[in-house]
């Protein structure tokens, strides 16, 4: 998947997530998606390529980095809980959608129940 396809796919998937909002707290070169004020995804350019940084479970992070050379530890983020996806690799659109959704749900799960835009367990089941 090339850089522009990566960006289009990420923007399309985030628009489908209840309560997700696009912000630019670090300037126009960073697209930062939040849910209820908490970051779950960042898009920016790194060494001339568009990249996406996502929250992930630490065990999943390790497995993904081992399985895909285009997935690295999170750029400017906690390397245990975040990954960065680079364009041009073997990552398919379905997996990218899953990574975006999983990142979103990890953040939603840690929100107070009364402020959650979805029930994380039900939302995860509905997409299976």
Secondary structure, 3 states (H helix, E strand, C coil): CCHHHHHHHHHHHHHCCCCEEEECCCCCCCEEEEECCEEEEEEEEECCEEEEEEECCHHHHHHHHHHCCCEEECCCCCCCCEEEEECCCCCCHHHHHHHHHHHHHHHHHCCCHHHCCCCHHHHHHHCC
